[in-house]
């Protein structure tokens, strides 16, 4: 298993590298965001990692921007932010940029190792998007209703003549809503099932993601017809032909 550590504090990076190597990882370390992105921009042989541990406060290019760029190049690569920034706004911005998990410094080493291990396991058991030769299950990743066509494999959402490129998290959340059509989904359940978090992530982060999906999906985001709010609980996804 290969892990990329993006951390400018040498003492921190050295400690992380040692502990991950003790767990059997092959570790690569870079000290800035630009160097991390360049690993994935190589045309001949782009980097191949199982997970990234990324700091946010980096010289030159911030961790937020590095996360966005890496996510655009590697949509399914797990990214865990490890940062001293602890405000909910920092977490929201990191998730908006495409991170999968967020852990604040100082941290418990066992928790970090467990989170990384879980991210790697989730990736290994997640089907890859279709390539030039679609599999028989390709259609399972395409959802159509009304004038909407959502392609999970390509992270695209077409609504009428408009086509939107979704982030990995936006696509996962919309897929989760569609596959649980008609069910009332609490925010805590969404945090657990989509983000892999329990109570650490601010629940308004979910609301922000829903707001963005509604702006793309709904004819009138202020009066949604697909992603409905359930007061005091969470959300319920319905298709037009299944609404009361």
Buried (B, 14 or more C-beta within 10 A) or exposed (E): BBBBBBBBBEEBBEEBBEBBEEEEBEBBBBBBBBBBBBBBEEEEEEBEBBBBBBBBEBEEBBBBBBBBBBBBEBBBBBBBBBBEBEEEEBBBBBBBBBBBBBBBEEEEEEEBBEBBBBBBEBBEEEEEBBEEEEEEEBEEBBBEBBEBBBBBBBBBBBBEEEEBEBBBBBBBBBBBBBEBBEBEBBBBBBBEBBBBBEEEBBBEBBBEBBEBBBEBBBEEBEEBBBBEEEEEEBBBBBBEEEEE
